[in-house]
Amino acid sequence: MFQQLVPVSKTRHATTKIKQIDGFGFASQFHIASVMVHEFARAAAIYPVVFLEDKAQDEFRPVALMGLDEGENLFVDAEGKWQASYVPAIIRRYPFALARTGQEGQFTVCIDEGSALVNQSEGVPLFKEDGEPSEAIENVKRYLGELQQMDQFTRSFCKYFAEHNLFTPLNMRVRQGQTAKNISGCYVVNEERLNNLSNDRFLEMREKRYLPAVYAHLVSLAQIERLMTLKEERAAGQKALN
């Protein structure tokens, strides 16, 4: 998603401005988007929510599938409009992100200087003329701080499920009309193992407030067929234009 992510500083970005997002053309090639547990309920009504394994970090991370092929976002139309009622937070926060500073529990706000939203002439300034952060950057800090807390909860959720061997590879063959596609390379919660948990383990998950997210994730898998339908509709539309 990010092309040139750098820490925000009043020295480097004293005159930098951010244009308001008026479209999502920048996300037209994002076929996945990281989501947090707090987003599962809303995201699951639209996107399949699955898990990817990050072997370098030795962890699993949840993502929303927005396309069946790399470089394809079926929810952004030709005009850059998002064709769904919910946009994942990681996309709404663009072109900002938090990055670790190297000190325990410390993060810094970063900006993607490669974004078309970042410029020197148009939009809301990051800093006031006296060098103090503008209201815009303060709002970004607050929003990213809230997302960071949600991210910690999400990491704990994924770690718990990995430790208790509740993830299993997804292997699904979806057919729509004359077209079929194999869906693989990601993980889902194993429903059989979930149902065979001991009462104590199940109650522990309820106390940790994990259960609503688990069931939202499982229900969301039916949206994979929706992606297939959207893909065929887009192909038919492009064929009609040609």
ChimeraX commands (.cxc) that place a marker at each C-alpha (Angstrom):
marker #1 position 0.00,0.00,0.00 radius 0.5
marker #1 position 2.73,2.47,0.99 radius 0.5
marker #1 position 5.37,3.60,-1.48 radius 0.5
marker #1 position 7.62,5.97,0.50 radius 0.5
marker #1 position 6.77,5.90,4.20 radius 0.5
marker #1 position 8.74,8.39,6.33 radius 0.5
marker #1 position 8.27,9.84,9.84 radius 0.5
marker #1 position 6.38,13.13,9.99 radius 0.5
marker #1 position 8.63,15.97,11.16 radius 0.5
marker #1 position 8.22,19.75,11.24 radius 0.5
marker #1 position 11.62,20.12,9.57 radius 0.5
marker #1 position 10.82,17.90,6.60 radius 0.5
marker #1 position 7.11,18.62,6.34 radius 0.5
marker #1 position 6.83,22.28,7.40 radius 0.5
marker #1 position 5.02,23.17,4.16 radius 0.5
marker #1 position 3.47,19.79,3.36 radius 0.5
marker #1 position -0.25,19.61,2.75 radius 0.5
marker #1 position -2.73,16.75,2.48 radius 0.5
marker #1 position -5.55,16.73,-0.01 radius 0.5
marker #1 position -8.84,15.31,1.22 radius 0.5
marker #1 position -9.63,11.83,-0.05 radius 0.5
marker #1 position -12.32,12.28,-2.70 radius 0.5
marker #1 position -11.95,8.84,-4.20 radius 0.5
marker #1 position -10.26,5.50,-3.70 radius 0.5
marker #1 position -8.41,5.14,-6.96 radius 0.5
marker #1 position -5.21,4.68,-4.93 radius 0.5
marker #1 position -6.68,1.42,-3.58 radius 0.5
marker #1 position -7.86,0.02,-6.91 radius 0.5
marker #1 position -5.09,-2.59,-6.93 radius 0.5
marker #1 position -5.34,-3.64,-3.27 radius 0.5
marker #1 position -6.79,-7.15,-3.29 radius 0.5
marker #1 position -6.40,-7.46,0.49 radius 0.5
marker #1 position -6.59,-5.04,3.41 radius 0.5
marker #1 position -5.54,-5.68,6.98 radius 0.5
marker #1 position -8.47,-5.50,9.39 radius 0.5
marker #1 position -8.71,-5.59,13.16 radius 0.5
marker #1 position -10.94,-7.71,15.35 radius 0.5
marker #1 position -13.09,-4.65,16.07 radius 0.5
marker #1 position -13.89,-4.44,12.34 radius 0.5
marker #1 position -14.94,-8.05,11.85 radius 0.5
marker #1 position -18.67,-7.52,12.44 radius 0.5
marker #1 position -19.02,-4.81,9.80 radius 0.5
marker #1 position -16.43,-6.18,7.38 radius 0.5
marker #1 position -17.91,-9.69,7.46 radius 0.5
marker #1 position -21.17,-8.46,5.93 radius 0.5
marker #1 position -19.24,-7.51,2.78 radius 0.5
marker #1 position -15.84,-9.18,2.55 radius 0.5
marker #1 position -14.40,-12.60,3.36 radius 0.5
marker #1 position -12.23,-12.18,6.46 radius 0.5
marker #1 position -9.32,-14.64,6.51 radius 0.5
marker #1 position -5.88,-14.89,8.09 radius 0.5
marker #1 position -2.43,-14.71,6.51 radius 0.5
marker #1 position 0.68,-16.17,8.08 radius 0.5
marker #1 position 3.61,-13.79,8.45 radius 0.5
marker #1 position 6.49,-16.24,8.85 radius 0.5
marker #1 position 9.03,-13.47,9.31 radius 0.5
marker #1 position 7.15,-12.17,12.35 radius 0.5
marker #1 position 5.91,-15.65,13.35 radius 0.5
marker #1 position 2.31,-14.50,13.58 radius 0.5
marker #1 position -1.05,-14.54,11.83 radius 0.5
marker #1 position -2.84,-11.38,10.71 radius 0.5
marker #1 position -6.49,-10.97,9.63 radius 0.5
marker #1 position -7.27,-9.45,6.25 radius 0.5
marker #1 position -10.35,-8.67,4.21 radius 0.5
marker #1 position -10.30,-10.13,0.71 radius 0.5
marker #1 position -11.34,-7.48,-1.81 radius 0.5
marker #1 position -10.35,-9.40,-4.92 radius 0.5
marker #1 position -9.55,-12.91,-6.04 radius 0.5
marker #1 position -6.39,-11.97,-7.91 radius 0.5
marker #1 position -3.42,-9.81,-6.98 radius 0.5
marker #1 position -3.81,-6.25,-8.20 radius 0.5
marker #1 position -7.61,-6.46,-8.30 radius 0.5
marker #1 position -9.97,-4.60,-5.99 radius 0.5
marker #1 position -13.54,-5.47,-6.94 radius 0.5
marker #1 position -14.95,-2.73,-4.70 radius 0.5
marker #1 position -13.37,0.28,-6.43 radius 0.5
marker #1 position -15.04,1.28,-9.70 radius 0.5
marker #1 position -13.55,3.07,-12.70 radius 0.5
marker #1 position -14.30,6.47,-11.11 radius 0.5
marker #1 position -12.53,5.55,-7.88 radius 0.5
marker #1 position -15.75,5.17,-5.88 radius 0.5
marker #1 position -15.92,2.51,-3.17 radius 0.5
marker #1 position -18.78,0.16,-3.95 radius 0.5
marker #1 position -19.57,-1.00,-0.41 radius 0.5
marker #1 position -20.89,0.46,2.84 radius 0.5
marker #1 position -17.72,-0.21,4.85 radius 0.5
marker #1 position -14.12,0.78,4.04 radius 0.5
marker #1 position -11.39,-0.92,6.13 radius 0.5
marker #1 position -9.68,1.42,8.60 radius 0.5
marker #1 position -6.22,0.87,7.10 radius 0.5
marker #1 position -7.49,2.41,3.86 radius 0.5
marker #1 position -9.39,5.22,5.58 radius 0.5
marker #1 position -6.23,6.26,7.43 radius 0.5
marker #1 position -4.18,6.54,4.22 radius 0.5
marker #1 position -1.65,8.14,3.65 radius 0.5
marker #1 position -0.73,7.92,7.35 radius 0.5
marker #1 position 0.55,5.01,9.43 radius 0.5
marker #1 position 2.23,4.28,12.73 radius 0.5
marker #1 position 5.72,2.77,12.89 radius 0.5
marker #1 position 7.71,1.47,15.83 radius 0.5
marker #1 position 10.56,3.72,16.98 radius 0.5
marker #1 position 12.74,0.93,18.33 radius 0.5
marker #1 position 11.85,1.75,21.93 radius 0.5
marker #1 position 9.41,-0.53,23.71 radius 0.5
marker #1 position 5.84,0.67,23.25 radius 0.5
marker #1 position 6.87,3.79,21.33 radius 0.5
marker #1 position 5.48,4.68,17.90 radius 0.5
marker #1 position 5.82,7.58,15.48 radius 0.5
marker #1 position 3.38,8.94,12.91 radius 0.5
marker #1 position 4.53,8.37,9.34 radius 0.5
marker #1 position 3.30,9.62,5.99 radius 0.5
marker #1 position 3.52,8.14,2.51 radius 0.5
marker #1 position 5.37,10.78,0.50 radius 0.5
marker #1 position 4.69,8.75,-2.63 radius 0.5
marker #1 position 0.96,9.36,-2.33 radius 0.5
marker #1 position -0.79,11.71,-4.76 radius 0.5
marker #1 position -2.57,13.17,-1.72 radius 0.5
marker #1 position 0.70,14.59,-0.38 radius 0.5
marker #1 position 1.85,17.87,-1.93 radius 0.5
marker #1 position 3.09,21.39,-1.22 radius 0.5
marker #1 position 0.28,23.51,-2.64 radius 0.5
marker #1 position -3.18,22.05,-2.06 radius 0.5
marker #1 position -5.03,20.78,0.98 radius 0.5
marker #1 position -4.69,20.93,4.77 radius 0.5
marker #1 position -1.23,21.77,6.18 radius 0.5
marker #1 position 0.44,19.38,8.61 radius 0.5
marker #1 position 2.07,22.22,10.55 radius 0.5
marker #1 position 1.15,25.79,11.41 radius 0.5
marker #1 position 3.34,28.72,10.45 radius 0.5
marker #1 position 4.92,28.69,13.94 radius 0.5
marker #1 position 5.98,25.07,13.44 radius 0.5
marker #1 position 3.42,23.58,15.80 radius 0.5
marker #1 position 1.34,20.57,14.62 radius 0.5
marker #1 position -1.92,21.56,12.96 radius 0.5
marker #1 position -5.32,20.33,14.10 radius 0.5
marker #1 position -5.24,17.89,11.19 radius 0.5
marker #1 position -2.10,16.13,12.42 radius 0.5
marker #1 position -3.41,16.08,16.00 radius 0.5
marker #1 position -6.56,14.34,14.75 radius 0.5
marker #1 position -4.43,11.85,12.83 radius 0.5
marker #1 position -2.38,11.11,15.97 radius 0.5
marker #1 position -5.54,10.50,17.99 radius 0.5
marker #1 position -7.07,8.25,15.34 radius 0.5
marker #1 position -3.89,6.24,14.84 radius 0.5
marker #1 position -3.53,5.87,18.61 radius 0.5
marker #1 position -6.99,4.34,18.82 radius 0.5
marker #1 position -6.17,1.99,15.96 radius 0.5
marker #1 position -2.94,0.96,17.68 radius 0.5
marker #1 position -4.86,-0.14,20.77 radius 0.5
marker #1 position -7.17,-2.18,18.55 radius 0.5
marker #1 position -4.13,-3.66,16.82 radius 0.5
marker #1 position -2.72,-4.90,20.13 radius 0.5
marker #1 position -6.00,-6.66,20.88 radius 0.5
marker #1 position -5.96,-8.19,17.39 radius 0.5
marker #1 position -2.42,-9.48,17.85 radius 0.5
marker #1 position -3.42,-11.11,21.14 radius 0.5
marker #1 position -6.45,-12.68,19.45 radius 0.5
marker #1 position -4.34,-14.18,16.66 radius 0.5
marker #1 position -1.63,-15.36,19.05 radius 0.5
marker #1 position -4.24,-17.13,21.18 radius 0.5
marker #1 position -5.76,-18.97,18.23 radius 0.5
marker #1 position -2.35,-19.95,16.86 radius 0.5
marker #1 position -1.18,-21.27,20.24 radius 0.5
marker #1 position -4.29,-23.42,20.52 radius 0.5
marker #1 position -3.97,-24.79,16.98 radius 0.5
marker #1 position -7.27,-23.34,15.83 radius 0.5
marker #1 position -6.09,-22.11,12.41 radius 0.5
marker #1 position -6.27,-24.35,9.36 radius 0.5
marker #1 position -5.39,-23.70,5.68 radius 0.5
marker #1 position -8.31,-22.66,3.50 radius 0.5
marker #1 position -8.74,-24.72,0.36 radius 0.5
marker #1 position -11.93,-23.83,-1.46 radius 0.5
marker #1 position -13.07,-24.24,-5.04 radius 0.5
marker #1 position -15.62,-21.64,-6.04 radius 0.5
marker #1 position -17.75,-22.01,-9.15 radius 0.5
marker #1 position -19.87,-19.31,-10.71 radius 0.5
marker #1 position -21.44,-20.06,-14.06 radius 0.5
marker #1 position -18.77,-21.63,-16.25 radius 0.5
marker #1 position -15.89,-20.29,-14.19 radius 0.5
marker #1 position -14.14,-21.99,-11.27 radius 0.5
marker #1 position -11.33,-20.78,-9.05 radius 0.5
marker #1 position -9.28,-22.33,-6.27 radius 0.5
marker #1 position -8.98,-20.18,-3.15 radius 0.5
marker #1 position -5.87,-21.03,-1.11 radius 0.5
marker #1 position -2.85,-19.49,0.59 radius 0.5
marker #1 position -4.74,-18.22,3.62 radius 0.5
marker #1 position -6.07,-19.60,6.89 radius 0.5
marker #1 position -9.41,-19.83,8.66 radius 0.5
marker #1 position -10.54,-20.92,12.10 radius 0.5
marker #1 position -11.14,-24.66,12.13 radius 0.5
marker #1 position -14.82,-24.93,13.04 radius 0.5
marker #1 position -14.59,-28.58,14.11 radius 0.5
marker #1 position -11.76,-27.86,16.55 radius 0.5
marker #1 position -13.67,-24.84,17.81 radius 0.5
marker #1 position -16.75,-26.92,18.51 radius 0.5
marker #1 position -14.67,-29.56,20.33 radius 0.5
marker #1 position -13.08,-27.14,22.76 radius 0.5
marker #1 position -13.44,-27.88,26.44 radius 0.5
marker #1 position -15.99,-25.89,28.39 radius 0.5
marker #1 position -13.18,-24.14,30.27 radius 0.5
marker #1 position -11.44,-23.09,27.06 radius 0.5
marker #1 position -14.70,-21.88,25.53 radius 0.5
marker #1 position -15.50,-19.82,28.62 radius 0.5
marker #1 position -12.00,-18.38,28.54 radius 0.5
marker #1 position -12.58,-17.22,24.95 radius 0.5
marker #1 position -15.87,-15.66,25.98 radius 0.5
marker #1 position -14.18,-13.79,28.83 radius 0.5
marker #1 position -11.54,-12.51,26.41 radius 0.5
marker #1 position -14.36,-11.26,24.14 radius 0.5
marker #1 position -13.13,-13.32,21.21 radius 0.5
marker #1 position -16.33,-15.17,20.34 radius 0.5
marker #1 position -18.21,-12.47,18.37 radius 0.5
marker #1 position -15.19,-11.99,16.09 radius 0.5
marker #1 position -14.78,-15.74,15.56 radius 0.5
marker #1 position -18.37,-16.20,14.44 radius 0.5
marker #1 position -18.26,-13.08,12.26 radius 0.5
marker #1 position -15.15,-14.49,10.56 radius 0.5
marker #1 position -16.80,-17.87,9.92 radius 0.5
marker #1 position -19.95,-16.27,8.52 radius 0.5
marker #1 position -17.86,-14.00,6.28 radius 0.5
marker #1 position -16.44,-16.92,4.31 radius 0.5
marker #1 position -19.69,-17.09,2.34 radius 0.5
marker #1 position -18.67,-13.74,0.82 radius 0.5
marker #1 position -16.04,-15.53,-1.28 radius 0.5
marker #1 position -18.82,-16.50,-3.67 radius 0.5
marker #1 position -19.84,-12.83,-3.79 radius 0.5
marker #1 position -16.34,-11.95,-4.96 radius 0.5
marker #1 position -16.70,-14.45,-7.77 radius 0.5
marker #1 position -19.98,-12.84,-8.81 radius 0.5
marker #1 position -18.46,-9.36,-8.73 radius 0.5
marker #1 position -15.50,-10.56,-10.79 radius 0.5
marker #1 position -17.77,-11.99,-13.47 radius 0.5
marker #1 position -19.94,-8.87,-13.52 radius 0.5
marker #1 position -16.87,-6.69,-13.97 radius 0.5
marker #1 position -15.56,-8.90,-16.77 radius 0.5
marker #1 position -18.95,-8.78,-18.49 radius 0.5
marker #1 position -19.05,-4.99,-18.16 radius 0.5
marker #1 position -15.60,-4.59,-19.67 radius 0.5
marker #1 position -16.50,-6.95,-22.49 radius 0.5
marker #1 position -19.61,-4.91,-23.26 radius 0.5
marker #1 position -17.53,-1.72,-23.46 radius 0.5
marker #1 position -15.17,-3.32,-25.91 radius 0.5
marker link #1:1,2 radius 0.2
marker link #1:2,3 radius 0.2
marker link #1:3,4 radius 0.2
marker link #1:4,5 radius 0.2
marker link #1:5,6 radius 0.2
marker link #1:6,7 radius 0.2
marker link #1:7,8 radius 0.2
marker link #1:8,9 radius 0.2
marker link #1:9,10 radius 0.2
marker link #1:10,11 radius 0.2
marker link #1:11,12 radius 0.2
marker link #1:12,13 radius 0.2
marker link #1:13,14 radius 0.2
marker link #1:14,15 radius 0.2
marker link #1:15,16 radius 0.2
marker link #1:16,17 radius 0.2
marker link #1:17,18 radius 0.2
marker link #1:18,19 radius 0.2
marker link #1:19,20 radius 0.2
marker link #1:20,21 radius 0.2
marker link #1:21,22 radius 0.2
marker link #1:22,23 radius 0.2
marker link #1:23,24 radius 0.2
marker link #1:24,25 radius 0.2
marker link #1:25,26 radius 0.2
marker link #1:26,27 radius 0.2
marker link #1:27,28 radius 0.2
marker link #1:28,29 radius 0.2
marker link #1:29,30 radius 0.2
marker link #1:30,31 radius 0.2
marker link #1:31,32 radius 0.2
marker link #1:32,33 radius 0.2
marker link #1:33,34 radius 0.2
marker link #1:34,35 radius 0.2
marker link #1:35,36 radius 0.2
marker link #1:36,37 radius 0.2
marker link #1:37,38 radius 0.2
marker link #1:38,39 radius 0.2
marker link #1:39,40 radius 0.2
marker link #1:40,41 radius 0.2
marker link #1:41,42 radius 0.2
marker link #1:42,43 radius 0.2
marker link #1:43,44 radius 0.2
marker link #1:44,45 radius 0.2
marker link #1:45,46 radius 0.2
marker link #1:46,47 radius 0.2
marker link #1:47,48 radius 0.2
marker link #1:48,49 radius 0.2
marker link #1:49,50 radius 0.2
marker link #1:50,51 radius 0.2
marker link #1:51,52 radius 0.2
marker link #1:52,53 radius 0.2
marker link #1:53,54 radius 0.2
marker link #1:54,55 radius 0.2
marker link #1:55,56 radius 0.2
marker link #1:56,57 radius 0.2
marker link #1:57,58 radius 0.2
marker link #1:58,59 radius 0.2
marker link #1:59,60 radius 0.2
marker link #1:60,61 radius 0.2
marker link #1:61,62 radius 0.2
marker link #1:62,63 radius 0.2
marker link #1:63,64 radius 0.2
marker link #1:64,65 radius 0.2
marker link #1:65,66 radius 0.2
marker link #1:66,67 radius 0.2
marker link #1:67,68 radius 0.2
marker link #1:68,69 radius 0.2
marker link #1:69,70 radius 0.2
marker link #1:70,71 radius 0.2
marker link #1:71,72 radius 0.2
marker link #1:72,73 radius 0.2
marker link #1:73,74 radius 0.2
marker link #1:74,75 radius 0.2
marker link #1:75,76 radius 0.2
marker link #1:76,77 radius 0.2
marker link #1:77,78 radius 0.2
marker link #1:78,79 radius 0.2
marker link #1:79,80 radius 0.2
marker link #1:80,81 radius 0.2
marker link #1:81,82 radius 0.2
marker link #1:82,83 radius 0.2
marker link #1:83,84 radius 0.2
marker link #1:84,85 radius 0.2
marker link #1:85,86 radius 0.2
marker link #1:86,87 radius 0.2
marker link #1:87,88 radius 0.2
marker link #1:88,89 radius 0.2
marker link #1:89,90 radius 0.2
marker link #1:90,91 radius 0.2
marker link #1:91,92 radius 0.2
marker link #1:92,93 radius 0.2
marker link #1:93,94 radius 0.2
marker link #1:94,95 radius 0.2
marker link #1:95,96 radius 0.2
marker link #1:96,97 radius 0.2
marker link #1:97,98 radius 0.2
marker link #1:98,99 radius 0.2
marker link #1:99,100 radius 0.2
marker link #1:100,101 radius 0.2
marker link #1:101,102 radius 0.2
marker link #1:102,103 radius 0.2
marker link #1:103,104 radius 0.2
marker link #1:104,105 radius 0.2
marker link #1:105,106 radius 0.2
marker link #1:106,107 radius 0.2
marker link #1:107,108 radius 0.2
marker link #1:108,109 radius 0.2
marker link #1:109,110 radius 0.2
marker link #1:110,111 radius 0.2
marker link #1:111,112 radius 0.2
marker link #1:112,113 radius 0.2
marker link #1:113,114 radius 0.2
marker link #1:114,115 radius 0.2
marker link #1:115,116 radius 0.2
marker link #1:116,117 radius 0.2
marker link #1:117,118 radius 0.2
marker link #1:118,119 radius 0.2
marker link #1:119,120 radius 0.2
marker link #1:120,121 radius 0.2
marker link #1:121,122 radius 0.2
marker link #1:122,123 radius 0.2
marker link #1:123,124 radius 0.2
marker link #1:124,125 radius 0.2
marker link #1:125,126 radius 0.2
marker link #1:126,127 radius 0.2
marker link #1:127,128 radius 0.2
marker link #1:128,129 radius 0.2
marker link #1:129,130 radius 0.2
marker link #1:130,131 radius 0.2
marker link #1:131,132 radius 0.2
marker link #1:132,133 radius 0.2
marker link #1:133,134 radius 0.2
marker link #1:134,135 radius 0.2
marker link #1:135,136 radius 0.2
marker link #1:136,137 radius 0.2
marker link #1:137,138 radius 0.2
marker link #1:138,139 radius 0.2
marker link #1:139,140 radius 0.2
marker link #1:140,141 radius 0.2
marker link #1:141,142 radius 0.2
marker link #1:142,143 radius 0.2
marker link #1:143,144 radius 0.2
marker link #1:144,145 radius 0.2
marker link #1:145,146 radius 0.2
marker link #1:146,147 radius 0.2
marker link #1:147,148 radius 0.2
marker link #1:148,149 radius 0.2
marker link #1:149,150 radius 0.2
marker link #1:150,151 radius 0.2
marker link #1:151,152 radius 0.2
marker link #1:152,153 radius 0.2
marker link #1:153,154 radius 0.2
marker link #1:154,155 radius 0.2
marker link #1:155,156 radius 0.2
marker link #1:156,157 radius 0.2
marker link #1:157,158 radius 0.2
marker link #1:158,159 radius 0.2
marker link #1:159,160 radius 0.2
marker link #1:160,161 radius 0.2
marker link #1:161,162 radius 0.2
marker link #1:162,163 radius 0.2
marker link #1:163,164 radius 0.2
marker link #1:164,165 radius 0.2
marker link #1:165,166 radius 0.2
marker link #1:166,167 radius 0.2
marker link #1:167,168 radius 0.2
marker link #1:168,169 radius 0.2
marker link #1:169,170 radius 0.2
marker link #1:170,171 radius 0.2
marker link #1:171,172 radius 0.2
marker link #1:172,173 radius 0.2
marker link #1:173,174 radius 0.2
marker link #1:174,175 radius 0.2
marker link #1:175,176 radius 0.2
marker link #1:176,177 radius 0.2
marker link #1:177,178 radius 0.2
marker link #1:178,179 radius 0.2
marker link #1:179,180 radius 0.2
marker link #1:180,181 radius 0.2
marker link #1:181,182 radius 0.2
marker link #1:182,183 radius 0.2
marker link #1:183,184 radius 0.2
marker link #1:184,185 radius 0.2
marker link #1:185,186 radius 0.2
marker link #1:186,187 radius 0.2
marker link #1:187,188 radius 0.2
marker link #1:188,189 radius 0.2
marker link #1:189,190 radius 0.2
marker link #1:190,191 radius 0.2
marker link #1:191,192 radius 0.2
marker link #1:192,193 radius 0.2
marker link #1:193,194 radius 0.2
marker link #1:194,195 radius 0.2
marker link #1:195,196 radius 0.2
marker link #1:196,197 radius 0.2
marker link #1:197,198 radius 0.2
marker link #1:198,199 radius 0.2
marker link #1:199,200 radius 0.2
marker link #1:200,201 radius 0.2
marker link #1:201,202 radius 0.2
marker link #1:202,203 radius 0.2
marker link #1:203,204 radius 0.2
marker link #1:204,205 radius 0.2
marker link #1:205,206 radius 0.2
marker link #1:206,207 radius 0.2
marker link #1:207,208 radius 0.2
marker link #1:208,209 radius 0.2
marker link #1:209,210 radius 0.2
marker link #1:210,211 radius 0.2
marker link #1:211,212 radius 0.2
marker link #1:212,213 radius 0.2
marker link #1:213,214 radius 0.2
marker link #1:214,215 radius 0.2
marker link #1:215,216 radius 0.2
marker link #1:216,217 radius 0.2
marker link #1:217,218 radius 0.2
marker link #1:218,219 radius 0.2
marker link #1:219,220 radius 0.2
marker link #1:220,221 radius 0.2
marker link #1:221,222 radius 0.2
marker link #1:222,223 radius 0.2
marker link #1:223,224 radius 0.2
marker link #1:224,225 radius 0.2
marker link #1:225,226 radius 0.2
marker link #1:226,227 radius 0.2
marker link #1:227,228 radius 0.2
marker link #1:228,229 radius 0.2
marker link #1:229,230 radius 0.2
marker link #1:230,231 radius 0.2
marker link #1:231,232 radius 0.2
marker link #1:232,233 radius 0.2
marker link #1:233,234 radius 0.2
marker link #1:234,235 radius 0.2
marker link #1:235,236 radius 0.2
marker link #1:236,237 radius 0.2
marker link #1:237,238 radius 0.2
marker link #1:238,239 radius 0.2
marker link #1:239,240 radius 0.2
marker link #1:240,241 radius 0.2
marker link #1:241,242 radius 0.2
view
